[in-house]
Amino acid sequence: MKPHRVPLYDFPDVVLHAPEAVVKGHSQYRPAKIGDALAAEALVADSISDRAVEQLAVVLSGRAVVLVPIHALESEGVNEIPMALAEELSRRLELPVHDAIVQLNSVGHTGADGFTRLANQALFDGPVRGGQAYYLVDDFVGQGGTLANLAGFICGQGGEILGATVLTGKPYSAKLAPDEAQIRALRAKHGAQLEEWWRQSFGFGFDCLTRSEARYLENTADADTIRSRVAAAGSASGT
């Protein structure tokens, strides 16, 4: 099974709430990541940004939008942080939460390098209402692949994605939308054969990469290195 993705050229910047060091240094971070819902609530209460919530209120004002937390499987349990953040945003913004879309696989992205993230794609399933507007909620954005895959899944089922918010992440990773010149440069450097291999392996072409994913691939020395590193990362995780 391969993820469904769509081009992200118009995707708005992901709204971040707190610095990565603040969130990951919190005493409740680890318990929340492995299934402690109360720990996740405490972490979100201490980390959520009033300014970010106000920004979301402006962006989503007047829209019949539903919040979709990423129901992520970690190696030791279900990550409760996205749900806790979605529930707090639901309370503050008076928006419903749709928790029936679930991640089908454990991808081991926490603390992983770029090739491990690229090789192990998150897959989703669950009910999507055609024409409904959705807003994605997660705990962290790195390369942005998980958000891109959830957005692609929902769009593939006829839903509309308005954007995403996360508790924390790298500031440069907030920009999911790639630059078209960046995609052209990636194609020029590594050639059409690599993109076709990528499409056969993952189900989408370079135009559906996030900005961070495209930058990571463009910064890799050559196409053979990409193939071998992706294969090794997939084998190491059993995919």
Phi, psi and omega in degrees: 000132181243150180290152172261127178234159175232155177301142186250020187303328182256010183291127181291157179301139178293136180273119179262148181256320187213156176298149182302318182297325180293314182290309185287341176271357181288142183297336183264001184297307183298310177302322180295323181293337184247020168118004181270103184294323180293322176296320179296319178298318180293319179298313180295318180301325182273344189246339184297143183258124177299322180295319178294321178297319177297321177298317179294322180300320179291314183296321187263001182303130177080001180259139174275078188250149180244135177277134180237103176284146176280117181273082192268135176269121172259170183297334183247005179157186180272129177292116184269355185294315179302319179294318179297319178294318179298319181293323178291320177294323177300317180295316185283325186257354181058051178239145179285155176250132177253106186252016183268354174271125186235151173279129187275340188225156174266121188255350176063039183280336184298118180075006185277159176279176186298318182289327175295319178296318180292321185286332186247094186271133177289137179243144185230156174207158180143170184285135176232132179268123180301133180086349179285141175269134182235151176231126188274146182227128178218174179271330188209144171238124176248265174281343176087006183295322181295316176298318179297321180289322177293318177299317179296320178299313182294316178297323179294338178262008176096004177275171179240135179255125180266341181155196183207154173224147179224156180294322180203176179160175175290132180306321180290338180281350179296337179269094179286326186293124177283160173271135182300325178295326178296318179293320177298319180294321177298315179295320181294323183286317190253348172087163183292329182296321179294319179297321178294319176299318179298317180296318178294325183282319189241348175092004179211158181267183183296336181292347180256006176288155169280167179301316181293321177297314180298318179296320180297316180290320181295328181281352177281143191303314185202171184295322180297322178296319179299311180301313184291321181290321177296316180297317180294319179294322178292320180294320181297330180265356178085015180267000000 
